[in-house]
Amino acid sequence: MTRYTWRVEDPADDPDALAEALGELERRGYQVECDALDGRLRRQRRDQLLREAHGLMSGTPWGRCVALEREIAQFESILWPRWRDRAAPPEPCSALRRHLFEARRLGPLPTTARQLRNIAKWNGYGDFREKAFSSAPDPE
């Protein structure tokens, strides 16, 4: 395996572009290491994938969080133990499970609908997309 080193002077200039580039390399089967920024960038990319997965679900924004919570629990208990050593999920694979697979490769997945709601609301720039969640009940 060829190892490439990519030094970034100030990844804060465009962390989303860097996270997307790292995600693309991982999808192509490269093992990516990014020193101290690795955790932050991996979490950003994981959250982006989870927001996309949330968008694939049907129902209200809160209902999608609850449904995604169930999907993640099933994925973690049944599929991830079988797929963890693969470079990509086996075909045929739904878009939702492909997103979960890629997100899980980046780190642990959230385990509650509330955590998923917080991720789905956050757009990565400090703004909340409150309008979509304004009618959603806040769980106790």
N, C-alpha and C positions, 0 to 999 in steps of 0.2 A: 504494500500500500504506500503510495506517495503521500508525503505529508507536506502541506502548504502552511505557511505562516503568514498571517495577514495582520499587520500592525495598523492600528487606527489611532491617530493623534488625539482627536476629540470626537468620539462617536455621538456625543450629545448634539452635534450639529444636525444629524439626521438619523436618530435611533430607529425610526420606523423603516427607513430604507436599508439600514444595516441588518435589522431583524429579518426583513423580507429576503435579503440576499443570503443570510445564513439558513433560513428555512428552505430556500430553493436548493442550496447545496446539500442539505440533509435529505430532501426528497430525491435527489439524484444519487444518494447512497454514500455521500462523503460523511466522515465523522468530523464534526466541527468543534473546535475548541477556541474559546475567545477570552482566555485569561479571566481577569476580575469582573469583566462585564458579562460574562457568560450567563450568570443567573438572571440578571435583569433582562437581557435580551431574549433569553429562552422563555421567561415568564411573559414578556410582551408578545412574543410569537404564539405561545400557548393560548393566551387570552384572545388573540385575534382569531385563532382557529375555533375557539369555543364560541365567540360571538357569531362566527359564520355558521357553526353547528346550530346555535340557537335560532338563527334565521331560517334554517332548513326545517325546523319543527313547525307544526300547525297549532293554531289556537291563540289565546291571548298571550301577551308577553309573560305574565306570571305562570300561566299554564304551560308555556314552552319551557320555563325553568324547571317546573316540577317534572315534566316529561323527560327533559334532558337529564335530570338527577337520576331518574330510573334507568335511562339508557346507559349512563356512566356506571352505575352500580352493576348492571348486567355485563357491560363491557369489561370492567375490572375483574369481575369474578369468573367469567367464562372465557372471553376471547383473549384478553391480554396475556394470561399465562401461556396460551398456545402461540400467540403472535409476537411476543416480546423480542425474540431473536431474529425476526424477519426484517428485511430492509423496507418492505412495503406489505400492506395487508394482502391476503390472497384474493384472487378474482373468482367470482364476481363479488364485489364489495360495494355497499351503498355509500353515497357521498357522506352521510352522517358518520358511519363507522370509519371511513377514511380520515375524516377530520378528527375523530376521537383518537385514532391510532397515531396520527402525526402529533396531536397535542400531548398524548401520553408519553411519547418518545422524548418530549421536551421537559417533562417533569410530572409530578403528581397532579391528578385531576381533582377539582373541587368535589366535595362529597355532599353538599347541601344545596337546595334550591336557592337559599338566600345568598350563598357565595356566588352561584351562577347569575343571580339577578344583579349583583354588584358588578360582575364582569360584563354582563350584557349591557348594562347602563353606561359603563365607562367607555369613552371613545378613544382614550389614549392621550388626549391633549388637555385634560383637566376639565372638560365640559361633560355634563350629564345629559343624556337624552331623556329627560323627564317626561316629555309628552307621551311617549309610548307606554310609560309605566304609571301615568297619573291615575288611571282607573284601576290599577292592580291593587289588590289588598296587600297590606304589609303583614307578613306572617308574624305571629307572636313568638 
